[in-house]
Amino acid sequence: MIQQEIALVPKMTVLRNVFLGIETNSKGILNERDVRKRFNEVNDRTGFNLPPDCLVSSLSIAEQKKVEILKAIARNAQLLVMDEPTATLPDEEAAKLIDIVRGLRKSGTTIVYVSHFLKEVLSVADVVTVLRNGHLIQTTAAKDDTPESLVVAMLGRAMSMSFPPKCFPKSDAPVVFSLEMLSREGNVKDISFEIQAGEIVGLAGLVGSGRSEVARAIFGADRKISGTIKVDGQIVKINHPQDAIKAGIALLPESRKTQGLLMRLPIGYNVTLPHLKAISKHHILLKRKETSDTIRLLKALDVKPPVPNERVDSLSGGNQQKVLFGKWLFQRPRLLIADEPTHGVDVGAKLAIYQLITSLAKEGLAVLLISSELEEVIGLAHRVLVLRQGRIVAEFKDNPDGSSKLTENAIMRAAFATE
């Protein structure tokens, strides 16, 4: 089983995680040479090129997903259940994984492939089964289906798979957020850009290009070496997430499980945690106000069920993600940084999140969008900045008149330095 959520031992190395419980040993003594040889074989077979002695906790979410895949392949499983295996992987890495899946199928491995990427499902599956609300809806041959027909089966109704129409900000819209010469240790160097009110700016790039690192540095989750941040024209000093929240900056991290939500606590607690002053009087929590305000927000976001006392880990991935949005919309920020906002959610939730991001921009919020799905970045963003090795190397803008250079090919060429 390759879980949707990462299930690794963070303080162990990549090699130790991959072979945990199936190490080569003689009378309880580890055969280090053979284990390392087996790791190199599996690593070479996939082309992931993961460092064997690197701690899993130091890897990105995408790289941790690769460790999960290596772990499964190393066990020579006859039946492999893969739950959202390409979530958070960029297109080129996802394509490698699909090739691995096809190779495993040819070698006789049976695969149950769970994914919300419908084109991906149809490209790799022989048979597609659709579930809705815990019930079997249909089982058909993949060759007889299309993404549109699967959406109808999943939702019980037809729904457009296109992105919401873009509402472009006025040319003289005020600058809500500006960043000048941001640098931090590692792979972020001299990053500068602005975001107007109502503008959605996308950050694109390969894994390791520095997309999430830029977001975390802005939010104060990671220490920056240098850089000036302005919100509504005023310089703000951000050394801690608390400083960012006070300045009106919110961050939806790429992993809701480990960075965004307290999974075993109630929905209401998660939503109001950053905003306790707003629902307190003389340091006493106004419980009735907290409950009523939270229910109103959950209903507006279509969280099911909209029950503040429900534990977050009892919700589906899509509803968990909506709760994460609610956490930062309880009091409206000026800048919303959304890092992989549709990670691990179904088609219906994904389209709802697209509508939400678009509507927030219409209301005047500045949005910084980070996604491994280029289609998502292009479909939502008014402007896209391409990062390579921690630097902005290209900028592409969508125009209301349709004269746009914002294409998947242009972004990939810039990301791979082929232009």
C-alpha positions in Angstrom: 0.0 0.0 0.0 1.3 3.4 -1.0 -0.7 5.8 1.2 -2.0 9.2 0.0 -0.5 10.7 3.2 3.2 10.1 3.8 3.8 7.1 6.1 7.5 7.1 6.7 9.9 7.3 9.7 11.2 10.9 9.5 14.3 10.5 11.5 15.6 7.5 9.5 17.4 7.6 6.2 16.0 7.0 2.8 17.7 3.6 2.6 16.5 2.5 6.1 12.9 3.5 5.2 12.9 1.6 1.9 14.0 -1.7 3.5 12.5 -1.3 7.0 11.5 -4.8 8.1 13.0 -6.6 5.0 16.7 -5.9 5.7 19.2 -8.6 4.6 20.7 -10.1 7.7 22.5 -13.1 9.0 21.6 -14.2 12.5 20.3 -10.7 13.3 23.4 -8.9 11.9 22.6 -6.5 9.2 24.3 -7.1 5.8 25.0 -3.4 5.0 26.7 -4.1 1.7 23.8 -6.2 0.3 21.1 -3.8 1.5 22.9 -0.9 -0.2 23.3 -3.0 -3.4 19.5 -3.7 -3.4 18.8 0.0 -2.8 20.9 1.0 -5.8 19.1 -1.5 -8.0 15.7 -0.2 -7.1 16.8 3.4 -7.2 18.3 2.9 -10.7 15.2 1.1 -11.9 13.0 4.0 -11.1 15.4 6.8 -12.1 14.5 8.7 -8.9 18.2 9.1 -7.9 17.4 9.6 -4.2 20.3 9.9 -1.8 20.4 6.7 0.4 21.8 8.4 3.5 19.7 11.5 3.6 17.1 11.8 6.4 13.5 11.6 5.2 12.6 14.6 7.3 14.9 16.8 5.1 13.2 15.8 1.9 10.4 17.7 0.1 6.9 16.1 0.0 7.4 15.1 -3.6 10.7 13.3 -2.7 9.1 11.6 0.3 6.4 10.3 -2.1 9.2 8.7 -4.2 10.6 7.0 -1.1 7.1 5.5 -0.5 7.2 4.2 -4.1 10.7 2.7 -3.7 9.6 1.0 -0.5 6.7 -0.7 -2.2 8.7 -1.8 -5.3 11.5 -3.2 -3.0 9.0 -5.6 -1.6 8.3 -7.2 -5.0 4.5 -6.9 -4.2 2.1 -9.0 -6.3 -0.7 -6.6 -5.5 0.1 -2.9 -5.2 -2.5 -0.3 -4.0 -1.5 3.2 -5.0 -3.5 6.1 -3.4 -2.8 9.4 -5.2 0.8 8.4 -6.1 1.4 11.4 -8.3 -0.1 14.1 -6.1 2.5 16.9 -5.6 4.8 15.4 -8.3 5.6 17.7 -11.3 4.6 16.6 -14.7 8.0 15.1 -15.7 8.2 13.1 -12.4 4.6 11.9 -12.7 5.4 10.7 -16.3 8.3 8.6 -14.9 6.0 7.1 -12.3 3.4 6.2 -14.9 6.1 4.4 -16.9 7.1 2.5 -13.7 3.4 1.5 -13.2 3.2 0.2 -16.7 6.4 -1.7 -16.3 5.1 -3.3 -13.1 1.9 -4.3 -14.9 3.9 -5.9 -17.7 5.9 -7.9 -15.1 2.7 -9.4 -13.7 1.9 -7.0 -10.7 -1.7 -6.3 -10.1 -2.3 -2.6 -9.4 -5.2 -0.8 -7.8 -4.6 2.8 -8.8 -6.6 5.5 -6.9 -6.3 9.0 -8.4 -8.3 12.1 -9.0 -6.3 12.9 -12.2 -8.7 11.5 -14.7 -6.6 11.7 -17.8 -3.9 9.9 -15.8 -6.3 7.2 -14.8 -7.5 6.6 -18.3 -3.9 6.5 -19.6 -2.8 3.7 -17.3 -5.9 1.7 -16.3 -7.5 -1.3 -18.0 -10.7 -1.0 -15.9 -12.2 2.0 -14.1 -14.5 1.8 -11.1 -16.3 4.8 -9.8 -17.4 5.2 -6.2 -19.7 7.9 -4.8 -20.7 8.4 -1.2 -19.4 4.9 -0.4 -21.4 3.2 -3.1 -20.3 1.5 -6.3 -21.6 3.5 -9.2 -20.1 1.8 -12.2 -17.2 -0.4 -13.5 -16.3 0.1 -17.2 -13.4 -0.5 -19.6 -11.1 2.5 -19.6 -11.2 2.6 -23.4 -14.9 3.3 -23.2 -14.6 6.3 -20.8 -13.6 9.9 -21.1 -12.7 12.5 -18.3 -16.2 14.0 -18.9 -18.1 10.8 -18.5 -16.1 10.0 -15.3 -17.0 13.4 -13.8 -20.7 12.8 -14.5 -20.4 9.4 -12.7 -18.5 10.8 -9.8 -20.7 13.8 -9.2 -24.0 12.5 -10.4 -24.4 15.4 -12.7 -22.6 17.1 -15.5 -20.1 19.8 -14.6 -17.7 21.9 -16.6 -14.1 20.8 -16.3 -12.9 24.1 -17.3 -11.5 26.7 -14.9 -13.6 29.7 -13.8 -13.3 32.7 -16.1 -10.5 35.0 -15.1 -11.5 38.4 -13.8 -8.4 40.6 -14.5 -7.5 43.3 -12.0 -7.5 46.9 -13.2 -4.2 48.2 -14.4 -4.2 50.8 -11.7 -5.2 48.4 -8.9 -3.1 49.1 -5.8 -0.1 46.9 -5.0 -1.1 44.8 -2.0 2.2 42.9 -1.6 5.7 43.5 -2.7 8.9 41.5 -2.1 12.4 42.9 -2.8 15.6 40.8 -3.0 14.5 37.9 -0.8 17.2 35.4 -0.1 17.5 32.5 2.3 20.0 29.7 2.9 19.8 27.0 0.4 18.2 27.7 -2.9 16.4 31.1 -2.8 18.3 34.1 -4.2 17.3 37.7 -4.8 13.5 37.1 -5.4 11.5 40.2 -6.2 7.9 40.6 -7.3 4.7 42.5 -6.7 1.0 41.4 -6.5 -1.9 43.8 -7.1 -5.3 43.7 -5.4 -7.3 41.0 -7.2 -4.3 39.5 -8.9 -3.4 35.8 -8.9 0.3 35.2 -9.4 1.6 31.7 -9.9 5.0 30.3 -9.0 6.1 27.5 -11.3 9.2 25.4 -11.5 10.7 21.9 -11.1 10.9 20.2 -7.7 13.8 21.8 -5.9 13.5 25.1 -7.7 12.6 27.0 -4.5 8.8 27.5 -4.9 7.7 26.3 -1.4 10.9 27.8 0.1 9.9 31.3 -1.1 6.5 30.9 0.5 7.8 29.7 3.8 10.3 32.5 3.9 7.6 35.1 3.3 5.5 33.6 6.0 8.3 33.5 8.5 8.3 29.7 8.8 11.9 29.7 7.6 14.5 32.3 8.4 15.5 34.6 5.5 18.9 36.1 5.1 17.7 39.3 3.5 14.7 40.9 1.8 12.1 43.6 2.2 8.4 42.8 2.5 5.7 45.4 2.1 2.0 45.0 2.7 -0.2 47.8 1.4 3.0 49.9 0.9 4.2 49.5 4.5 7.4 47.7 5.3 6.7 44.8 7.7 9.2 42.8 9.6 8.5 39.1 9.5 10.7 36.8 11.6 7.9 34.4 12.7 4.5 33.2 11.4 2.8 35.3 14.1 4.4 38.4 12.5 3.0 37.3 9.1 -0.5 36.8 10.5 -0.5 40.2 12.1 0.6 41.7 8.7 -2.3 40.0 6.9 -0.4 37.2 5.3 -1.8 33.6 5.3 -0.1 30.4 4.1 -1.8 27.2 3.0 1.1 24.8 3.2 1.6 21.9 0.8 1.0 19.3 3.5 -2.2 19.8 5.4 -1.5 16.8 7.6 1.9 17.8 9.0 2.0 21.6 8.5 -1.6 22.9 8.2 -4.0 21.2 10.5 -4.1 19.5 13.9 -5.7 16.3 12.6 -7.0 14.8 15.8 -8.6 18.0 17.1 -12.0 19.4 16.2 -12.7 21.5 13.1 -13.7 24.5 15.1 -10.4 24.5 17.1 -8.4 24.3 13.9 -10.4 27.2 12.2 -10.1 29.7 15.1 -6.7 28.8 16.5 -4.9 31.8 14.7 -7.7 34.2 15.6 -8.3 33.7 19.4 -8.1 37.5 20.1 -11.0 38.1 17.7 -13.3 35.7 19.7 -12.1 36.6 23.2 -13.0 39.3 25.7 -10.7 40.0 28.6 -8.7 36.9 27.7 -11.9 34.7 28.0 -13.0 32.8 24.9 -16.5 33.6 23.7 -17.5 30.1 23.0 -20.9 30.9 21.6 -19.5 33.5 19.1 -16.7 31.0 18.2 -19.3 28.3 17.4 -21.7 30.5 15.4 -19.0 32.2 13.4 -17.3 28.9 12.6 -20.6 27.2 11.5 -21.3 30.2 9.2 -17.9 29.9 7.6 -18.0 26.1 7.2 -21.4 26.4 5.5 -20.1 29.1 3.2 -17.2 26.8 2.2 -19.5 23.8 1.9 -17.6 21.7 4.4 -19.5 18.5 5.0 -20.4 18.1 7.8 -20.3 21.8 9.0 -19.9 20.6 12.6 -17.3 22.4 14.7 -17.0 19.5 17.1 -16.2 17.0 14.4 -12.6 15.8 14.3 -10.6 16.9 11.3 -9.2 13.4 10.6 -12.8 12.1 10.2 -13.3 14.2 7.0 -12.4 13.5 3.4 -9.4 15.1 1.9 -11.4 17.7 0.1 -13.3 18.7 3.2 -10.0 18.8 5.2 -8.6 21.2 2.6 -11.7 23.4 2.8 -11.2 23.6 6.6 -7.6 24.7 5.9 -9.0 27.5 3.8 -11.4 28.3 6.5 -8.6 28.6 9.0 -7.2 31.6 7.1 -10.6 33.1 5.9 -12.0 33.4 9.5 -10.4 36.8 9.3 -9.6 37.9 5.7 -5.9 38.2 5.0 -4.4 40.7 2.5 -2.2 38.1 0.9 -3.1 34.4 0.6 -0.3 32.0 -0.3 -1.7 28.7 -1.5 0.9 26.0 -1.9 -0.6 22.9 -3.7 -4.2 24.0 -2.8 -5.8 21.0 -4.5 -3.4 18.3 -3.3 -5.3 15.0 -2.7 -8.8 16.2 -3.3 -11.5 14.8 -5.6 -12.8 16.5 -8.8 -15.8 18.2 -7.1 -13.6 19.7 -4.3 -11.0 20.7 -6.8 -13.5 22.7 -8.9 -14.9 24.2 -5.7 -11.4 25.4 -4.6 -10.8 26.9 -8.0 -14.1 28.9 -7.6 -13.0 29.9 -4.1 -9.6 31.2 -5.2 -11.1 33.1 -8.1 -13.8 34.7 -5.9 -11.3 35.7 -3.3 -9.2 37.5 -6.0 -12.4 39.2 -7.2 -12.9 40.5 -3.7 -9.5 42.2 -3.8 -7.2 39.7 -2.2 -3.7 39.2 -3.5 -3.1 35.5 -4.2 0.3 33.7 -4.6 -0.5 30.3 -6.1 2.1 27.4 -6.1 1.2 24.2 -7.8 2.9 21.2 -9.5 0.0 21.1 -12.0 0.9 23.4 -14.8 -2.7 23.2 -16.1 -3.8 24.6 -12.7 -1.3 27.4 -12.7 -2.2 28.5 -16.2 -5.9 28.1 -15.7 -6.0 30.3 -12.6 -3.1 32.8 -12.6 -3.0 36.1 -14.3 0.8 36.1 -14.3 3.3 33.3 -13.8 6.9 33.5 -12.4 9.1 30.6 -13.3 11.8 29.6 -10.7 15.0 27.7 -11.5 17.6 27.0 -8.9 16.1 29.6 -6.5 15.9 32.4 -9.0 13.1 33.9 -11.1 14.2 33.2 -14.7 11.0 34.1 -16.6 7.7 35.8 -16.3 4.6 35.1 -18.5 1.4 37.2 -18.4 -2.1 36.4 -19.5 -3.9 39.2 -21.2 -7.7 40.0 -21.3 -7.5 40.3 -25.1 -6.2 36.8 -25.5 -2.7 37.8 -26.6 -1.0 35.6 -24.1 2.4 33.9 -24.0 1.3 32.0 -20.9 1.6 28.4 -22.2 2.7 25.1 -20.7 5.4 24.8 -23.3 6.8 28.3 -22.5 6.9 27.5 -18.7 8.6 24.1 -19.2 11.2 25.6 -21.5 12.1 28.2 -19.0 12.1 25.7 -16.1 14.4 23.3 -18.0 16.6 26.2 -19.4 16.0 25.2 -23.0 15.4 28.7 -24.2 
